[in-house]
Amino acid sequence: MPLDPAFGYWALQVARALLWVADLLGEAFGETISYGSRREREEAWADGRTAQVTSVVARAQYILVMPFHSMANFLCCHDEYVRPEVVLRRPNVCLFFVDEQRAVFCVGKEGQDLYDTK
């Protein structure tokens, strides 16, 4: 029996709240799950690496036909910071959505050209 989408969404929100608390505590020690270490962030910004690469751990939507996307639908963990050109020049990366704070891109399989319509 499939789970109700609302249950999955609210379970994700609880997990995101726990991650927020972990990040808040981690910030005191200089290491967070969502953004990496304080030192890594400072070095990345000083070096021009302002694009953050994350892994999606979980995703859910409250209503499956929602006309918009939001980071509230995802639980992500930090991987690395890269230069924006790295994201923009790869053919296996495409824009997923834009909100008030960020532009979110999806990464396809290596070698996959997401812009090829064949």
Buried (B, 14 or more C-beta within 10 A) or exposed (E): EEEEBEEBBEBBBEBBEEBEEEBEEBEEEEBBBBBBBBEBBEEBEEEEBEBBBBEEEEEBBBEEEEEEBEBBBBBBBBEEBBBEEEBEEBEBBEEEBEEEEEEBBEBEEEEEEBEEEE
